[in-house]
Amino acid sequence: MDKSEEKKALRAQLVQARLAMPDRLRAASELQRVMRIWLVGRADTVIGAYWPIKGEFDPLPALHRWKEDGELQGRPQPRRIGLPVVDKLHKTLKFHAWFPGCPMEEDAYGIPKPKDTEVIVPTLLFVPCVGYGPGGFRLGYGGGFYDRTLAELRPRPFTVGLGFCNAFLPDLEPEPHDVPLDAILNDNGVVWPV
């Protein structure tokens, strides 16, 4: 089996394990808590995230609370949340403003995305991890959307991977095109940097 087939099989195994997690609610609750604590003191006002698929951790409740906390504190600049929309031509992502109840539609991959909201540029980007390993490297679904997007975004946002403990891969070897994340959080806390 070549390396791409091995990664494809590993992705399928990790997604299946994530979907079968017996303690999913506990793990999700813990990661929500870790995320909220990690965000305290960050100066970011625009955060990019993702719509959870295939059993991924859902970052949106913690981000909505982060947004509401900013409003309660009377911050001069409103906090904004963006979700990715695929640019089919360049195979990159743009982030469109999202808020609870905003109109949504499915993208070409069947993933919900904001409908007709403005493009925003995040200074902090939460990225889903199918798997993750030492050095801040993540295993995604293999489409390369985040790697291409991060290679083009200027200024480059601070990137944070989100995943459950069972997705840690101690032997994950990055490929030359892989861009390391600035931080990784799981349901036990900060995994990277250590």
N, C-alpha and C positions, 0 to 999 in steps of 0.2 A: 504494500500500500504506500503510495507516495505521500509527501508531506501535506498536500492540499486535501487528500482523502482522509488522512489522519485527523486533520483539524475539523473537517466536516463531521466525522464520527464523534469527535470530542465535543463539538458544539451540540450535537443531538443528544449526547449523553448528559451534558450539563443542563440543557433545557428540560429534559425529562426528569432529572433529579430535582430541579427547581419546582416543577409542577407537582411533584410527589412529596414535597416537604411536609411532614406531619405537624411541624410547629410553625407554619407559615405566619399565622397571625401574631404570635409572640415575636418572631424575628422581624416582621414588618414594623411592629410597634416599637421595638428596640431601635431599628434603623431610623425611624421617624424621629425618635428622641435624640439619637446621635447627630442627625442632620440639623435639627433645631439648635442644639447646643453649639455645633460647629459654626453655624451661621451668626451666632451672637458676636457682635463687634466687627463683623465684616462691613466695609463701606459700600459694597456693591448696591446699585439701585436697579440694575437690569440683569436678570438671571435667565439663562436658557436651560431648558430641561427636556423631557421626552414624555410621550404618552406610553404607559407601560403595556407591553405585549408579552405573550408567552410566559406568563408568571413572573415578569420582572417586578422589582420593587417599585412602588408608586410614590414618586417624590412630590406630587402635586399637593397633597394635604399639608405637608410641612411648608411648602413654598407659599401656599395661600395664607397660612398662619404668619409667615415671615412678612408677607405683604400687609396683612391686617395690623401686625405689630408696628410697622412703620407708620401706618395711618394713625394709630392710637398715640404714638409718640409725637405726632405732629411734625414729621420730617418735612423739610421744605421741598424736597424732590420726591415724587411718588415712586414707590417700588413697582417694578414691572416684571412679568414672567413671560417668556417666549417659548413656543413649541416649534419643533423643526418642520419645515416644508421642503420637500425634495425639489431641487432644481434639476429637471430631467436632462437638460442640455449638458450641464457641467458635472452632473452626478455629485453635487454638493448639497449642503443644507443652508437654508435661510431660516431665520427665526421670526415668527409672527406672534404678535401680542396675544396672550391667552388670559382668560379670567373665567371663574366658574359661571356657567350658563352662556358663555359666548357661543355663537353659531359655529358648528363644526361640520366637516365633510370628510369623506375618506380620500386618502391619496391613492396613487397607483398601486400601492402595496396593501391597501385595505386598512391602513392605520389612520385613525382620526387626526385631523389637523384643523387649526382655526380657519374659518372661512371669511375672507375679505377683511382681515384685520391688518394693521400696519406692520411693516418689517421693522424689527428692533435689533440692536446689536448688543449682545450680552457681554458683560465684563467677567462673568462667572458662568461656567457651563457644566451642568451635571450630565454625566454620560452613563448610559446603562452598560453593565458588564455581564456578558455571558459567563466569562471567567476572568480572573486577574491574577497577576503574579508579582514577583519581586521587581523592583525598579520602576514601579508605576505603570507597567504594561498591562493592557487589557486584551481579552479575546472578545471580539464582537461577532456579528453574524456573517462577516466575510465580504460585505459589500464595499467597504472602504469609504463610506460616506463621511464618517467623522474624521478619518485621517486626511482626506482631501479637503474637507472644510477647514480643519485646523491649519493646514498648510497655507490656506489662502486668507484666513481672517486676520485683519490688521486693525487695531492691535489684537494680538492673540489673547483670547480670554483665559483666565485661570481655569483649569479643567479638573473636575473631581469625578472619579468613577464611583458608582454605587452598585453594590452587590451583596449577596448574602454570604455568610461564612463558608458554606459548602461549595462556593465557586472559586475558592483559592486554589491556584495551581502552582505549587512550589517549583516545578520544573519548566514553567512557561518560558519559551525562548522567543524573543521578539524577532521579527523579520526586518530587513533594512528600511522598509517604508513605514514601520510602526512608530507612532509618536507617543512618547510616555506621557502619562497624566501627571498633573502637579500634586494630586492627592487621591487617595482611595479611602472610602468609608464603607464599613460593613456593620452588621448588627452588634459587633463587639466594640466598635469604636473606630479610631483612625488606624488604617493598615499601612498607609504610605503617606508621607515619609515616616520612617521609623526612627 
